[in-house]
Amino acid sequence: MKKRVPKISYDKESRVLSIEVKLAKSVDSDIHGNLVLDYDAKGDIARINLYTFSIDAFKESTQALKDFSRNLHGVIASV
């Protein structure tokens, strides 16, 4: 059986990042701050939605993590 790759979409205007884990109807949801998990009838996660998600802030955070890991690597190498 072919494994389905999650579908990721971003609505820049509403700032919602959606990850469709599986093609299924949502029958229940859990809300944790700006994170919403949608479940199918079997109780499996069907969709993950991140509200007020900023691609620009994510890119900045990603760059900061890359810089930190490069600096950390240099510190560990010198010990």
N, CA, C and O atoms as a Tripos MOL2 file, in Angstrom:
@<TRIPOS>MOLECULE
protein
  316   315    79     0     0
PROTEIN
NO_CHARGES

@<TRIPOS>ATOM
      1 N           0.8420   -1.1820    0.0000 N.3       1 MET1
      2 CA          0.0000    0.0000    0.0000 C.3       1 MET1
      3 C           0.8880    1.2480    0.0000 C.2       1 MET1
      4 O           1.8850    1.3150    0.7200 O.2       1 MET1
      5 N           0.5200    2.2050   -0.7970 N.am      2 LYS2
      6 CA          1.2850    3.4430   -0.9060 C.3       2 LYS2
      7 C           1.0230    4.3220    0.3190 C.2       2 LYS2
      8 O          -0.1230    4.5670    0.6930 O.2       2 LYS2
      9 N           2.1080    4.7860    0.9300 N.am      3 LYS3
     10 CA          1.9860    5.6660    2.0920 C.3       3 LYS3
     11 C           1.7190    7.0960    1.6210 C.2       3 LYS3
     12 O           2.3720    7.5910    0.7020 O.2       3 LYS3
     13 N           0.7560    7.7470    2.2620 N.am      4 ARG4
     14 CA          0.3800    9.1120    1.8870 C.3       4 ARG4
     15 C           1.3060   10.1180    2.5700 C.2       4 ARG4
     16 O           1.5560   10.0370    3.7730 O.2       4 ARG4
     17 N           1.7980   11.0490    1.7920 N.am      5 VAL5
     18 CA          2.6380   12.1250    2.3070 C.3       5 VAL5
     19 C           1.7210   13.2440    2.7940 C.2       5 VAL5
     20 O           0.7770   13.6130    2.0960 O.2       5 VAL5
     21 N           1.9880   13.7900    3.9890 N.am      6 PRO6
     22 CA          1.1360   14.8810    4.4850 C.3       6 PRO6
     23 C           1.1220   16.0690    3.5110 C.2       6 PRO6
     24 O           2.1330   16.4050    2.8950 O.2       6 PRO6
     25 N          -0.0400   16.6810    3.3980 N.am      7 LYS7
     26 CA         -0.2060   17.8700    2.5560 C.3       7 LYS7
     27 C          -0.1100   19.0950    3.4650 C.2       7 LYS7
     28 O          -0.8430   19.2090    4.4470 O.2       7 LYS7
     29 N           0.7940   20.0010    3.1290 N.am      8 ILE8
     30 CA          1.0100   21.2020    3.9360 C.3       8 ILE8
     31 C           0.5830   22.4170    3.1240 C.2       8 ILE8
     32 O           0.9690   22.5790    1.9660 O.2       8 ILE8
     33 N          -0.2230   23.2700    3.7560 N.am      9 SER9
     34 CA         -0.6460   24.5050    3.0880 C.3       9 SER9
     35 C          -0.5840   25.6530    4.0900 C.2       9 SER9
     36 O          -0.6800   25.4580    5.3020 O.2       9 SER9
     37 N          -0.4190   26.8530    3.5450 N.am     10 TYR10
     38 CA         -0.3400   28.0480    4.3770 C.3      10 TYR10
     39 C          -1.1760   29.1470    3.7560 C.2      10 TYR10
     40 O          -1.0240   29.4690    2.5770 O.2      10 TYR10
     41 N          -2.0570   29.7190    4.5550 N.am     11 ASP11
     42 CA         -2.8630   30.8580    4.1170 C.3      11 ASP11
     43 C          -2.2450   32.1020    4.7460 C.2      11 ASP11
     44 O          -2.4040   32.3590    5.9390 O.2      11 ASP11
     45 N          -1.5390   32.8640    3.9210 N.am     12 LYS12
     46 CA         -0.8030   34.0290    4.4270 C.3      12 LYS12
     47 C          -1.7300   35.0940    5.0070 C.2      12 LYS12
     48 O          -1.3920   35.7410    5.9980 O.2      12 LYS12
     49 N          -2.9010   35.2780    4.3880 N.am     13 GLU13
     50 CA         -3.8320   36.3030    4.8550 C.3      13 GLU13
     51 C          -4.3790   35.9830    6.2560 C.2      13 GLU13
     52 O          -4.4280   36.8570    7.1210 O.2      13 GLU13
     53 N          -4.7830   34.7420    6.4690 N.am     14 SER14
     54 CA         -5.3260   34.3710    7.7820 C.3      14 SER14
     55 C          -4.2460   33.8370    8.7240 C.2      14 SER14
     56 O          -4.5060   33.6180    9.9070 O.2      14 SER14
     57 N          -3.0180   33.6250    8.1950 N.am     15 ARG15
     58 CA         -1.8750   33.1390    8.9630 C.3      15 ARG15
     59 C          -2.1610   31.7830    9.6190 C.2      15 ARG15
     60 O          -1.9460   31.5880   10.8150 O.2      15 ARG15
     61 N          -2.6530   30.8590    8.7930 N.am     16 VAL16
     62 CA         -2.9570   29.5100    9.2600 C.3      16 VAL16
     63 C          -2.1210   28.5140    8.4620 C.2      16 VAL16
     64 O          -2.1830   28.4690    7.2340 O.2      16 VAL16
     65 N          -1.3370   27.7140    9.1900 N.am     17 LEU17
     66 CA         -0.5660   26.6250    8.5950 C.3      17 LEU17
     67 C          -1.3430   25.3500    8.8560 C.2      17 LEU17
     68 O          -1.6360   25.0270   10.0070 O.2      17 LEU17
     69 N          -1.6840   24.6140    7.7940 N.am     18 SER18
     70 CA         -2.4420   23.3760    7.9220 C.3      18 SER18
     71 C          -1.6140   22.2080    7.4170 C.2      18 SER18
     72 O          -0.9750   22.2920    6.3690 O.2      18 SER18
     73 N          -1.6330   21.1220    8.1690 N.am     19 ILE19
     74 CA         -0.9630   19.8900    7.7730 C.3      19 ILE19
     75 C          -2.0260   18.8030    7.7560 C.2      19 ILE19
     76 O          -2.5420   18.3990    8.7990 O.2      19 ILE19
     77 N          -2.3440   18.3360    6.5540 N.am     20 GLU20
     78 CA         -3.3220   17.2630    6.4130 C.3      20 GLU20
     79 C          -2.5560   15.9450    6.4620 C.2      20 GLU20
     80 O          -1.8560   15.5850    5.5150 O.2      20 GLU20
     81 N          -2.6960   15.2400    7.5640 N.am     21 VAL21
     82 CA         -1.9700   14.0000    7.7910 C.3      21 VAL21
     83 C          -2.5870   12.8610    6.9850 C.2      21 VAL21
     84 O          -1.8780   12.0370    6.4090 O.2      21 VAL21
     85 N          -3.9160   12.8270    6.9550 N.am     22 LYS22
     86 CA         -4.6160   11.8110    6.1780 C.3      22 LYS22
     87 C          -5.9110   12.3930    5.6500 C.2      22 LYS22
     88 O          -6.4750   13.3200    6.2300 O.2      22 LYS22
     89 N          -6.3720   11.8390    4.5460 N.am     23 LEU23
     90 CA         -7.6100   12.2940    3.9310 C.3      23 LEU23
     91 C          -8.7680   11.6370    4.6710 C.2      23 LEU23
     92 O          -9.1190   10.4890    4.3980 O.2      23 LEU23
     93 N          -9.3530   12.3680    5.6040 N.am     24 ALA24
     94 CA        -10.4410   11.8440    6.4180 C.3      24 ALA24
     95 C         -11.2780   12.9970    6.9470 C.2      24 ALA24
     96 O         -10.7910   14.1140    7.1190 O.2      24 ALA24
     97 N         -12.5270   12.7070    7.1980 N.am     25 LYS25
     98 CA        -13.4260   13.7090    7.7600 C.3      25 LYS25
     99 C         -13.1120   13.8980    9.2410 C.2      25 LYS25
    100 O         -12.9360   12.9280    9.9780 O.2      25 LYS25
    101 N         -13.0420   15.1550    9.6660 N.am     26 SER26
    102 CA        -12.7950   15.4700   11.0740 C.3      26 SER26
    103 C         -14.0960   15.3190   11.8550 C.2      26 SER26
    104 O         -15.1290   15.8780   11.4860 O.2      26 SER26
    105 N         -14.0250   14.5460   12.9510 N.am     27 VAL27
    106 CA        -15.2160   14.3520   13.7880 C.3      27 VAL27
    107 C         -15.0270   14.9080   15.1930 C.2      27 VAL27
    108 O         -15.9860   15.0190   15.9570 O.2      27 VAL27
    109 N         -13.7820   15.2590   15.5350 N.am     28 ASP28
    110 CA        -13.4960   15.8050   16.8610 C.3      28 ASP28
    111 C         -12.2260   16.6430   16.7760 C.2      28 ASP28
    112 O         -11.4010   16.4430   15.8840 O.2      28 ASP28
    113 N         -12.0720   17.5800   17.7030 N.am     29 SER29
    114 CA        -10.8940   18.4510   17.7140 C.3      29 SER29
    115 C         -10.4490   18.7290   19.1370 C.2      29 SER29
    116 O         -11.2580   18.7480   20.0640 O.2      29 SER29
    117 N          -9.1650   18.9420   19.2960 N.am     30 ASP30
    118 CA         -8.5790   19.4230   20.5490 C.3      30 ASP30
    119 C          -7.9210   20.7600   20.2450 C.2      30 ASP30
    120 O          -7.2370   20.9140   19.2330 O.2      30 ASP30
    121 N          -8.1370   21.7250   21.1340 N.am     31 ILE31
    122 CA         -7.5400   23.0510   20.9600 C.3      31 ILE31
    123 C          -6.5460   23.2910   22.0890 C.2      31 ILE31
    124 O          -6.8870   23.1770   23.2670 O.2      31 ILE31
    125 N          -5.3270   23.6210   21.7190 N.am     32 HIS32
    126 CA         -4.2520   23.9310   22.6670 C.3      32 HIS32
    127 C          -3.6310   25.2530   22.2290 C.2      32 HIS32
    128 O          -2.7080   25.2590   21.4150 O.2      32 HIS32
    129 N          -4.1220   26.3710   22.7560 N.am     33 GLY33
    130 CA         -3.6220   27.6880   22.3340 C.3      33 GLY33
    131 C          -3.9290   27.9140   20.8710 C.2      33 GLY33
    132 O          -5.0910   27.9080   20.4660 O.2      33 GLY33
    133 N          -2.8730   28.1170   20.0650 N.am     34 ASN34
    134 CA         -3.0820   28.3560   18.6310 C.3      34 ASN34
    135 C          -2.9510   27.0710   17.8080 C.2      34 ASN34
    136 O          -2.8850   27.1270   16.5800 O.2      34 ASN34
    137 N          -2.9120   25.9130   18.4800 N.am     35 LEU35
    138 CA         -2.8000   24.6140   17.8290 C.3      35 LEU35
    139 C          -4.1330   23.8860   17.9240 C.2      35 LEU35
    140 O          -4.7020   23.7480   19.0060 O.2      35 LEU35
    141 N          -4.6300   23.4160   16.7670 N.am     36 VAL36
    142 CA         -5.8660   22.6340   16.7400 C.3      36 VAL36
    143 C          -5.5630   21.2960   16.0740 C.2      36 VAL36
    144 O          -5.0560   21.2450   14.9530 O.2      36 VAL36
    145 N          -5.8820   20.2160   16.7820 N.am     37 LEU37
    146 CA         -5.7200   18.8670   16.2460 C.3      37 LEU37
    147 C          -7.1010   18.3340   15.8910 C.2      37 LEU37
    148 O          -7.9960   18.3080   16.7360 O.2      37 LEU37
    149 N          -7.2780   17.9110   14.6450 N.am     38 ASP38
    150 CA         -8.5420   17.3430   14.1780 C.3      38 ASP38
    151 C          -8.3790   15.8240   14.1020 C.2      38 ASP38
    152 O          -7.3820   15.3210   13.5840 O.2      38 ASP38
    153 N          -9.3790   15.1010   14.6270 N.am     39 TYR39
    154 CA         -9.3460   13.6460   14.6560 C.3      39 TYR39
    155 C         -10.4130   13.0590   13.7420 C.2      39 TYR39
    156 O         -11.4750   13.6490   13.5440 O.2      39 TYR39
    157 N         -10.1090   11.8740   13.1840 N.am     40 ASP40
    158 CA        -11.0910   11.1680   12.3680 C.3      40 ASP40
    159 C         -11.9290   10.2540   13.2610 C.2      40 ASP40
    160 O         -11.7660   10.2580   14.4810 O.2      40 ASP40
    161 N         -12.8170    9.4760   12.6630 N.am     41 ALA41
    162 CA        -13.7260    8.6080   13.4150 C.3      41 ALA41
    163 C         -12.9870    7.5320   14.2080 C.2      41 ALA41
    164 O         -13.5150    7.0320   15.2010 O.2      41 ALA41
    165 N         -11.7760    7.1670   13.7860 N.am     42 LYS42
    166 CA        -10.9920    6.1500   14.5050 C.3      42 LYS42
    167 C         -10.1860    6.7520   15.6540 C.2      42 LYS42
    168 O          -9.5720    6.0190   16.4310 O.2      42 LYS42
    169 N         -10.1830    8.0720   15.7670 N.am     43 GLY43
    170 CA         -9.4170    8.7410   16.8060 C.3      43 GLY43
    171 C          -8.0010    9.0910   16.3920 C.2      43 GLY43
    172 O          -7.2050    9.5390   17.2180 O.2      43 GLY43
    173 N          -7.6770    8.8900   15.1170 N.am     44 ASP44
    174 CA         -6.3560    9.2430   14.5910 C.3      44 ASP44
    175 C          -6.3410   10.7080   14.1760 C.2      44 ASP44
    176 O          -7.3690   11.2550   13.7770 O.2      44 ASP44
    177 N          -5.1830   11.3370   14.2720 N.am     45 ILE45
    178 CA         -5.0580   12.7270   13.8300 C.3      45 ILE45
    179 C          -5.1930   12.7840   12.3160 C.2      45 ILE45
    180 O          -4.4710   12.1000   11.5900 O.2      45 ILE45
    181 N          -6.1170   13.5990   11.8520 N.am     46 ALA46
    182 CA         -6.3260   13.7910   10.4210 C.3      46 ALA46
    183 C          -5.7000   15.0920    9.9400 C.2      46 ALA46
    184 O          -5.2210   15.1750    8.8090 O.2      46 ALA46
    185 N          -5.7030   16.1200   10.8110 N.am     47 ARG47
    186 CA         -5.2370   17.4440   10.4130 C.3      47 ARG47
    187 C          -4.6650   18.1870   11.6150 C.2      47 ARG47
    188 O          -5.1450   18.0420   12.7400 O.2      47 ARG47
    189 N          -3.6470   18.9730   11.3590 N.am     48 ILE48
    190 CA         -3.0480   19.8410   12.3720 C.3      48 ILE48
    191 C          -3.1080   21.2600   11.8280 C.2      48 ILE48
    192 O          -2.6560   21.5210   10.7130 O.2      48 ILE48
    193 N          -3.6620   22.1740   12.6100 N.am     49 ASN49
    194 CA         -3.7580   23.5840   12.1960 C.3      49 ASN49
    195 C          -3.0480   24.4590   13.2240 C.2      49 ASN49
    196 O          -3.2960   24.3550   14.4260 O.2      49 ASN49
    197 N          -2.1760   25.3080   12.7380 N.am     50 LEU50
    198 CA         -1.4840   26.2850   13.5860 C.3      50 LEU50
    199 C          -1.9880   27.6670   13.2030 C.2      50 LEU50
    200 O          -1.7570   28.1330   12.0880 O.2      50 LEU50
    201 N          -2.6750   28.3160   14.1280 N.am     51 TYR51
    202 CA         -3.2260   29.6450   13.8790 C.3      51 TYR51
    203 C          -2.2320   30.7160   14.3140 C.2      51 TYR51
    204 O          -1.3990   30.4800   15.1900 O.2      51 TYR51
    205 N          -2.3210   31.8770   13.7080 N.am     52 THR52
    206 CA         -1.4030   33.0150   13.9000 C.3      52 THR52
    207 C           0.0440   32.5800   13.6880 C.2      52 THR52
    208 O           0.9440   32.9860   14.4230 O.2      52 THR52
    209 N           0.2480   31.7510   12.6740 N.am     53 PHE53
    210 CA          1.5740   31.2530   12.3210 C.3      53 PHE53
    211 C           2.2130   32.2210   11.3400 C.2      53 PHE53
    212 O           1.5980   32.5860   10.3380 O.2      53 PHE53
    213 N           3.4260   32.6340   11.6130 N.am     54 SER54
    214 CA          4.1340   33.5700   10.7420 C.3      54 SER54
    215 C           5.3150   32.8730   10.0700 C.2      54 SER54
    216 O           6.2550   32.4390   10.7360 O.2      54 SER54
    217 N           5.2540   32.7730    8.7620 N.am     55 ILE55
    218 CA          6.3560   32.1820    8.0050 C.3      55 ILE55
    219 C           7.6320   32.9820    8.2330 C.2      55 ILE55
    220 O           8.7080   32.4030    8.3890 O.2      55 ILE55
    221 N           7.5220   34.3150    8.2550 N.am     56 ASP56
    222 CA          8.7080   35.1600    8.4520 C.3      56 ASP56
    223 C           9.3490   34.8980    9.8140 C.2      56 ASP56
    224 O          10.5680   34.7600    9.9070 O.2      56 ASP56
    225 N           8.5480   34.8310   10.8580 N.am     57 ALA57
    226 CA          9.0890   34.5480   12.1980 C.3      57 ALA57
    227 C           9.6990   33.1580   12.2410 C.2      57 ALA57
    228 O          10.7240   32.9470   12.8900 O.2      57 ALA57
    229 N           9.0730   32.2020   11.5500 N.am     58 PHE58
    230 CA          9.6000   30.8370   11.4940 C.3      58 PHE58
    231 C          10.9690   30.8200   10.8170 C.2      58 PHE58
    232 O          11.8960   30.1610   11.2880 O.2      58 PHE58
    233 N          11.0850   31.5520    9.7070 N.am     59 LYS59
    234 CA         12.3670   31.6270    9.0030 C.3      59 LYS59
    235 C          13.4400   32.2390    9.9030 C.2      59 LYS59
    236 O          14.5680   31.7470    9.9440 O.2      59 LYS59
    237 N          13.0970   33.3110   10.6250 N.am     60 GLU60
    238 CA         14.0510   33.9460   11.5400 C.3      60 GLU60
    239 C          14.4700   32.9810   12.6400 C.2      60 GLU60
    240 O          15.6490   32.9060   12.9830 O.2      60 GLU60
    241 N          13.5170   32.2440   13.1930 N.am     61 SER61
    242 CA         13.8110   31.2730   14.2480 C.3      61 SER61
    243 C          14.6910   30.1520   13.7230 C.2      61 SER61
    244 O          15.6190   29.7060   14.3970 O.2      61 SER61
    245 N          14.3870   29.7020   12.5080 N.am     62 THR62
    246 CA         15.1780   28.6410   11.8990 C.3      62 THR62
    247 C          16.6180   29.1070   11.7000 C.2      62 THR62
    248 O          17.5580   28.3580   11.9680 O.2      62 THR62
    249 N          16.7920   30.3310   11.2360 N.am     63 GLN63
    250 CA         18.1440   30.8620   11.0380 C.3      63 GLN63
    251 C          18.8610   30.9910   12.3750 C.2      63 GLN63
    252 O          20.0500   30.6860   12.4640 O.2      63 GLN63
    253 N          18.1670   31.4320   13.4100 N.am     64 ALA64
    254 CA         18.7720   31.5530   14.7410 C.3      64 ALA64
    255 C          19.2100   30.1790   15.2490 C.2      64 ALA64
    256 O          20.2780   30.0620   15.8510 O.2      64 ALA64
    257 N          18.4150   29.1520   15.0210 N.am     65 LEU65
    258 CA         18.7850   27.7940   15.4480 C.3      65 LEU65
    259 C          20.0020   27.2870   14.6730 C.2      65 LEU65
    260 O          20.8810   26.6440   15.2470 O.2      65 LEU65
    261 N          20.0530   27.5760   13.3740 N.am     66 LYS66
    262 CA         21.2110   27.1720   12.5720 C.3      66 LYS66
    263 C          22.4720   27.8640   13.0820 C.2      66 LYS66
    264 O          23.5140   27.2260   13.2330 O.2      66 LYS66
    265 N          22.3800   29.1780   13.3500 N.am     67 ASP67
    266 CA         23.5300   29.9240   13.8620 C.3      67 ASP67
    267 C          23.9700   29.3670   15.2100 C.2      67 ASP67
    268 O          25.1650   29.2030   15.4570 O.2      67 ASP67
    269 N          23.0070   29.0780   16.0820 N.am     68 PHE68
    270 CA         23.3090   28.5320   17.4050 C.3      68 PHE68
    271 C          24.0210   27.1900   17.2760 C.2      68 PHE68
    272 O          25.0110   26.9460   17.9660 O.2      68 PHE68
    273 N          23.5270   26.3190   16.4000 N.am     69 SER69
    274 CA         24.1370   24.9960   16.2630 C.3      69 SER69
    275 C          25.5450   25.0910   15.6890 C.2      69 SER69
    276 O          26.4200   24.3140   16.0700 O.2      69 SER69
    277 N          25.7760   26.0420   14.7680 N.am     70 ARG70
    278 CA         27.1280   26.2350   14.2420 C.3      70 ARG70
    279 C          28.0660   26.6900   15.3520 C.2      70 ARG70
    280 O          29.1810   26.1810   15.4670 O.2      70 ARG70
    281 N          27.6280   27.6400   16.1660 N.am     71 ASN71
    282 CA         28.4410   28.1450   17.2690 C.3      71 ASN71
    283 C          28.6760   27.0590   18.3160 C.2      71 ASN71
    284 O          29.7760   26.9400   18.8560 O.2      71 ASN71
    285 N          27.6440   26.2690   18.6010 N.am     72 LEU72
    286 CA         27.7690   25.1940   19.5720 C.3      72 LEU72
    287 C          28.7650   24.1490   19.0920 C.2      72 LEU72
    288 O          29.5560   23.6260   19.8770 O.2      72 LEU72
    289 N          28.7230   23.8520   17.8080 N.am     73 HIS73
    290 CA         29.6630   22.8850   17.2400 C.3      73 HIS73
    291 C          31.1050   23.3760   17.4380 C.2      73 HIS73
    292 O          31.9930   22.5910   17.7710 O.2      73 HIS73
    293 N          31.3240   24.6560   17.2340 N.am     74 GLY74
    294 CA         32.6630   25.2310   17.4140 C.3      74 GLY74
    295 C          33.1150   25.1660   18.8670 C.2      74 GLY74
    296 O          34.2900   24.9120   19.1310 O.2      74 GLY74
    297 N          32.2190   25.3880   19.8030 N.am     75 VAL75
    298 CA         32.5360   25.3190   21.2270 C.3      75 VAL75
    299 C          32.8770   23.8960   21.6230 C.2      75 VAL75
    300 O          33.8500   23.6630   22.3400 O.2      75 VAL75
    301 N          32.0790   22.9390   21.1590 N.am     76 ILE76
    302 CA         32.3180   21.5210   21.5060 C.3      76 ILE76
    303 C          33.6450   21.0520   20.9030 C.2      76 ILE76
    304 O          34.3850   20.3060   21.5450 O.2      76 ILE76
    305 N          33.9500   21.4790   19.6850 N.am     77 ALA77
    306 CA         35.1930   21.0780   19.0290 C.3      77 ALA77
    307 C          36.4260   21.6130   19.7540 C.2      77 ALA77
    308 O          37.4930   21.0010   19.7090 O.2      77 ALA77
    309 N          36.2770   22.7580   20.4210 N.am     78 SER78
    310 CA         37.4310   23.3530   21.1000 C.3      78 SER78
    311 C          37.6350   22.8020   22.5040 C.2      78 SER78
    312 O          38.6520   23.0910   23.1350 O.2      78 SER78
    313 N          36.6970   22.0210   22.9990 N.am     79 VAL79
    314 CA         36.8130   21.4810   24.3750 C.3      79 VAL79
    315 C          37.6650   20.2560   24.4140 C.2      79 VAL79
    316 O          37.8660   19.6780   25.4830 O.2      79 VAL79
@<TRIPOS>BOND
     1     1     2 1
     2     2     3 1
     3     3     4 2
     4     3     5 am
     5     5     6 1
     6     6     7 1
     7     7     8 2
     8     7     9 am
     9     9    10 1
    10    10    11 1
    11    11    12 2
    12    11    13 am
    13    13    14 1
    14    14    15 1
    15    15    16 2
    16    15    17 am
    17    17    18 1
    18    18    19 1
    19    19    20 2
    20    19    21 am
    21    21    22 1
    22    22    23 1
    23    23    24 2
    24    23    25 am
    25    25    26 1
    26    26    27 1
    27    27    28 2
    28    27    29 am
    29    29    30 1
    30    30    31 1
    31    31    32 2
    32    31    33 am
    33    33    34 1
    34    34    35 1
    35    35    36 2
    36    35    37 am
    37    37    38 1
    38    38    39 1
    39    39    40 2
    40    39    41 am
    41    41    42 1
    42    42    43 1
    43    43    44 2
    44    43    45 am
    45    45    46 1
    46    46    47 1
    47    47    48 2
    48    47    49 am
    49    49    50 1
    50    50    51 1
    51    51    52 2
    52    51    53 am
    53    53    54 1
    54    54    55 1
    55    55    56 2
    56    55    57 am
    57    57    58 1
    58    58    59 1
    59    59    60 2
    60    59    61 am
    61    61    62 1
    62    62    63 1
    63    63    64 2
    64    63    65 am
    65    65    66 1
    66    66    67 1
    67    67    68 2
    68    67    69 am
    69    69    70 1
    70    70    71 1
    71    71    72 2
    72    71    73 am
    73    73    74 1
    74    74    75 1
    75    75    76 2
    76    75    77 am
    77    77    78 1
    78    78    79 1
    79    79    80 2
    80    79    81 am
    81    81    82 1
    82    82    83 1
    83    83    84 2
    84    83    85 am
    85    85    86 1
    86    86    87 1
    87    87    88 2
    88    87    89 am
    89    89    90 1
    90    90    91 1
    91    91    92 2
    92    91    93 am
    93    93    94 1
    94    94    95 1
    95    95    96 2
    96    95    97 am
    97    97    98 1
    98    98    99 1
    99    99   100 2
   100    99   101 am
   101   101   102 1
   102   102   103 1
   103   103   104 2
   104   103   105 am
   105   105   106 1
   106   106   107 1
   107   107   108 2
   108   107   109 am
   109   109   110 1
   110   110   111 1
   111   111   112 2
   112   111   113 am
   113   113   114 1
   114   114   115 1
   115   115   116 2
   116   115   117 am
   117   117   118 1
   118   118   119 1
   119   119   120 2
   120   119   121 am
   121   121   122 1
   122   122   123 1
   123   123   124 2
   124   123   125 am
   125   125   126 1
   126   126   127 1
   127   127   128 2
   128   127   129 am
   129   129   130 1
   130   130   131 1
   131   131   132 2
   132   131   133 am
   133   133   134 1
   134   134   135 1
   135   135   136 2
   136   135   137 am
   137   137   138 1
   138   138   139 1
   139   139   140 2
   140   139   141 am
   141   141   142 1
   142   142   143 1
   143   143   144 2
   144   143   145 am
   145   145   146 1
   146   146   147 1
   147   147   148 2
   148   147   149 am
   149   149   150 1
   150   150   151 1
   151   151   152 2
   152   151   153 am
   153   153   154 1
   154   154   155 1
   155   155   156 2
   156   155   157 am
   157   157   158 1
   158   158   159 1
   159   159   160 2
   160   159   161 am
   161   161   162 1
   162   162   163 1
   163   163   164 2
   164   163   165 am
   165   165   166 1
   166   166   167 1
   167   167   168 2
   168   167   169 am
   169   169   170 1
   170   170   171 1
   171   171   172 2
   172   171   173 am
   173   173   174 1
   174   174   175 1
   175   175   176 2
   176   175   177 am
   177   177   178 1
   178   178   179 1
   179   179   180 2
   180   179   181 am
   181   181   182 1
   182   182   183 1
   183   183   184 2
   184   183   185 am
   185   185   186 1
   186   186   187 1
   187   187   188 2
   188   187   189 am
   189   189   190 1
   190   190   191 1
   191   191   192 2
   192   191   193 am
   193   193   194 1
   194   194   195 1
   195   195   196 2
   196   195   197 am
   197   197   198 1
   198   198   199 1
   199   199   200 2
   200   199   201 am
   201   201   202 1
   202   202   203 1
   203   203   204 2
   204   203   205 am
   205   205   206 1
   206   206   207 1
   207   207   208 2
   208   207   209 am
   209   209   210 1
   210   210   211 1
   211   211   212 2
   212   211   213 am
   213   213   214 1
   214   214   215 1
   215   215   216 2
   216   215   217 am
   217   217   218 1
   218   218   219 1
   219   219   220 2
   220   219   221 am
   221   221   222 1
   222   222   223 1
   223   223   224 2
   224   223   225 am
   225   225   226 1
   226   226   227 1
   227   227   228 2
   228   227   229 am
   229   229   230 1
   230   230   231 1
   231   231   232 2
   232   231   233 am
   233   233   234 1
   234   234   235 1
   235   235   236 2
   236   235   237 am
   237   237   238 1
   238   238   239 1
   239   239   240 2
   240   239   241 am
   241   241   242 1
   242   242   243 1
   243   243   244 2
   244   243   245 am
   245   245   246 1
   246   246   247 1
   247   247   248 2
   248   247   249 am
   249   249   250 1
   250   250   251 1
   251   251   252 2
   252   251   253 am
   253   253   254 1
   254   254   255 1
   255   255   256 2
   256   255   257 am
   257   257   258 1
   258   258   259 1
   259   259   260 2
   260   259   261 am
   261   261   262 1
   262   262   263 1
   263   263   264 2
   264   263   265 am
   265   265   266 1
   266   266   267 1
   267   267   268 2
   268   267   269 am
   269   269   270 1
   270   270   271 1
   271   271   272 2
   272   271   273 am
   273   273   274 1
   274   274   275 1
   275   275   276 2
   276   275   277 am
   277   277   278 1
   278   278   279 1
   279   279   280 2
   280   279   281 am
   281   281   282 1
   282   282   283 1
   283   283   284 2
   284   283   285 am
   285   285   286 1
   286   286   287 1
   287   287   288 2
   288   287   289 am
   289   289   290 1
   290   290   291 1
   291   291   292 2
   292   291   293 am
   293   293   294 1
   294   294   295 1
   295   295   296 2
   296   295   297 am
   297   297   298 1
   298   298   299 1
   299   299   300 2
   300   299   301 am
   301   301   302 1
   302   302   303 1
   303   303   304 2
   304   303   305 am
   305   305   306 1
   306   306   307 1
   307   307   308 2
   308   307   309 am
   309   309   310 1
   310   310   311 1
   311   311   312 2
   312   311   313 am
   313   313   314 1
   314   314   315 1
   315   315   316 2
@<TRIPOS>SUBSTRUCTURE
     1 MET1         2 RESIDUE 1 A MET
     2 LYS2         6 RESIDUE 1 A LYS
     3 LYS3        10 RESIDUE 1 A LYS
     4 ARG4        14 RESIDUE 1 A ARG
     5 VAL5        18 RESIDUE 1 A VAL
     6 PRO6        22 RESIDUE 1 A PRO
     7 LYS7        26 RESIDUE 1 A LYS
     8 ILE8        30 RESIDUE 1 A ILE
     9 SER9        34 RESIDUE 1 A SER
    10 TYR10       38 RESIDUE 1 A TYR
    11 ASP11       42 RESIDUE 1 A ASP
    12 LYS12       46 RESIDUE 1 A LYS
    13 GLU13       50 RESIDUE 1 A GLU
    14 SER14       54 RESIDUE 1 A SER
    15 ARG15       58 RESIDUE 1 A ARG
    16 VAL16       62 RESIDUE 1 A VAL
    17 LEU17       66 RESIDUE 1 A LEU
    18 SER18       70 RESIDUE 1 A SER
    19 ILE19       74 RESIDUE 1 A ILE
    20 GLU20       78 RESIDUE 1 A GLU
    21 VAL21       82 RESIDUE 1 A VAL
    22 LYS22       86 RESIDUE 1 A LYS
    23 LEU23       90 RESIDUE 1 A LEU
    24 ALA24       94 RESIDUE 1 A ALA
    25 LYS25       98 RESIDUE 1 A LYS
    26 SER26      102 RESIDUE 1 A SER
    27 VAL27      106 RESIDUE 1 A VAL
    28 ASP28      110 RESIDUE 1 A ASP
    29 SER29      114 RESIDUE 1 A SER
    30 ASP30      118 RESIDUE 1 A ASP
    31 ILE31      122 RESIDUE 1 A ILE
    32 HIS32      126 RESIDUE 1 A HIS
    33 GLY33      130 RESIDUE 1 A GLY
    34 ASN34      134 RESIDUE 1 A ASN
    35 LEU35      138 RESIDUE 1 A LEU
    36 VAL36      142 RESIDUE 1 A VAL
    37 LEU37      146 RESIDUE 1 A LEU
    38 ASP38      150 RESIDUE 1 A ASP
    39 TYR39      154 RESIDUE 1 A TYR
    40 ASP40      158 RESIDUE 1 A ASP
    41 ALA41      162 RESIDUE 1 A ALA
    42 LYS42      166 RESIDUE 1 A LYS
    43 GLY43      170 RESIDUE 1 A GLY
    44 ASP44      174 RESIDUE 1 A ASP
    45 ILE45      178 RESIDUE 1 A ILE
    46 ALA46      182 RESIDUE 1 A ALA
    47 ARG47      186 RESIDUE 1 A ARG
    48 ILE48      190 RESIDUE 1 A ILE
    49 ASN49      194 RESIDUE 1 A ASN
    50 LEU50      198 RESIDUE 1 A LEU
    51 TYR51      202 RESIDUE 1 A TYR
    52 THR52      206 RESIDUE 1 A THR
    53 PHE53      210 RESIDUE 1 A PHE
    54 SER54      214 RESIDUE 1 A SER
    55 ILE55      218 RESIDUE 1 A ILE
    56 ASP56      222 RESIDUE 1 A ASP
    57 ALA57      226 RESIDUE 1 A ALA
    58 PHE58      230 RESIDUE 1 A PHE
    59 LYS59      234 RESIDUE 1 A LYS
    60 GLU60      238 RESIDUE 1 A GLU
    61 SER61      242 RESIDUE 1 A SER
    62 THR62      246 RESIDUE 1 A THR
    63 GLN63      250 RESIDUE 1 A GLN
    64 ALA64      254 RESIDUE 1 A ALA
    65 LEU65      258 RESIDUE 1 A LEU
    66 LYS66      262 RESIDUE 1 A LYS
    67 ASP67      266 RESIDUE 1 A ASP
    68 PHE68      270 RESIDUE 1 A PHE
    69 SER69      274 RESIDUE 1 A SER
    70 ARG70      278 RESIDUE 1 A ARG
    71 ASN71      282 RESIDUE 1 A ASN
    72 LEU72      286 RESIDUE 1 A LEU
    73 HIS73      290 RESIDUE 1 A HIS
    74 GLY74      294 RESIDUE 1 A GLY
    75 VAL75      298 RESIDUE 1 A VAL
    76 ILE76      302 RESIDUE 1 A ILE
    77 ALA77      306 RESIDUE 1 A ALA
    78 SER78      310 RESIDUE 1 A SER
    79 VAL79      314 RESIDUE 1 A VAL
